[in-house]
Amino acid sequence: MHMNPADYYALQMQLTEVVNGLFQIWLGFTFATIVAFHFGNTKMTGILVVFVEILYLGASVVFAGYYFNMGVVSIHYNNMLVEAGYAPHPSPGSLVVFGLFALYAFGTIGTCAYGIYIHRKQKRIGM
């Protein structure tokens, strides 16, 4: 199947939209988890905190997999354009890609650390 450059560019834009949508969903999960830990910490049992932590971490790993998959697909489409003799699709650049990944990584680590803090705090006060 042969695609013209406009089709490849359209696919790249769709990939960008998918990555943006995934990031927005992950950001929503992150804030929901932080709010649950913050406002529910006196009502959440230790087992529930661990359960929420595991669910959040699992969702974050799945979203990381999607993020990397979209990157691989994007590179594949750009390589196909170059092999066909066309200019590659303009990319957002390393700063955006690594910045998004850094935000994602630090946000996940920070949220998990906050959950561990809440769990330890509950143990100290005997919950």
Secondary structure as UniProt FT lines:
FT   HELIX           5..40
FT   TURN            41..43
FT   HELIX           46..83
FT   TURN            84..85
FT   HELIX           94..125
//
